């Protein structure tokens, strides 16, 4: 992802970088052990170009992860602009679940590539916290969830998503898990009717 603090790149250099990231997403999602040389070859770039953009495996994997997480997070504002707050929150939860289910291979690559000092958490934590806070604030203001829920509370509550097996009944189980979380958020909402559902 090209961040605002980075110097502008020539268009051909940016295209090379974008191709590398697109191929890396596909290949690392398929297999965490995909060699970097295979990613470079499929992206149609030489080793020198590849390593100028991503000097080591961790740099590539983290940038792929950063891009993917940012897309999930950006969906929060769009959903709030097009749906009532509680429906936007639930739809975003489904979007996050789809990401967790379809990126199992990428998750394995992340675990392999990142050091135990918390590099991975630092990359995704800020954008996810901001997206969750946006959704929770809109719902609290609308009276559709109980007051006082923090982004940390929410992320802990849905942490089970990353434990589900995407090849079994993971999607169905994710839906049930997120329905339970949503019911819990609605319980005690100012607009609730005592059943945990908005009136």
C-alpha positions, -999 to +999 in steps of 0.1 A: +000+000+000+013+034-009+011+055+023+008+093+023+042+098+041+060+078+014+077+097-015+058+094-048+068+065-071+071+065-108+040+049-124+059+019-137+075+013-103+041+016-086+027-009-111+055-034-104+049-030-066+011-035-071+016-066-092+040-081-066+014-075-038-015-089-059+005-121-067+018-124-031-018-122-018-029-150-040+001-172-036+005-167+002-032-173+008-028-206-011+004-216+006+024-199+034+056-215+021+055-200-014+091-190-024+097-153-029+113-162-063+080-178-074+061-146-065+086-124-083+084-147-114+046-147-115+045-109-110+068-106-140+096-087-122+133-094-117+149-103-084+164-068-081+130-051-086+115-075-061+140-069-034+141-031-039+104-032-029+105-059-003+140-066+011+129-096+030+099-119+035+085-102+065+083-068+047+062-084+019+039-104+042+033-074+064+024-051+035+000-077+021-016-080+055-017-042+059-035-038+026-060-065+033-068-052+068-072-016+055-098-028+029-118-044+057-115-013+079-125+011+051-157-009+046-169+004+080-175+040+069-192+029+037-216+006+055-225+033+080-232+056+051-256+032+035-273+013+064-287+019+099-259+017+125-268-018+139-271-033+104-239-017+094-221-032+124-235-067+117-226-065+080-191-054+089-188-083+113-197-106+083-171-088+062-145-094+089-155-131+092-152-136+054-117-121+056-108-144+085-121-175+067-106-168+033-072-157+044-062-188+065-031-193+043-021-157+047-025-160+085-001-189+084+024-169+064+020-140+089+028-164+118+058-177+100+071-143+089+066-121+120+087-121+151+072-127+185+077-091+196+042-081+184+050-067+149+018-082+135-004-068+162+011-034+157+003-034+120-034-043+122-044-030+156-047+007+148-069+004+117-091-023+132-095-003+165-105+028+145-131+010+124-146-008+154-147+025+173-165+042+144-192+015+143-196+013+181-199+050+185-226+053+158-245+025+174-242+039+209-254+073+197-283+056+180-292+037+211-289+003+194-262-012+216-255-011+253-234+019+263-197+016+273-185-011+250-149-004+239-131-015+208-110-038+229-141-054+244-155-060+209-122-074+195-119-098+224-155-110+220-149-119+183-115-134+187-129-168+181-132-160+144-095-167+139-099-202+155-125-215+131-116-240+104-125-224+070-126-259+054-152-273+078-184-255+088-165-223+097-187-199+079-219-212+095-202-212+129-189-177+123-225-165+116-238-181+149-208-166+169-214-131+155-252-134+161-244-142+197-220-112+200-246-089+183-273-101+207-250-094+236-243-059+223-280-051+220-288-064+255-294-033+277-295-009+247-315+023+254-338+015+224-341-022+234-374-038+243-360-062+269-352-089+244-319-075+233-334-062+200-340-026+191-376-014+191 
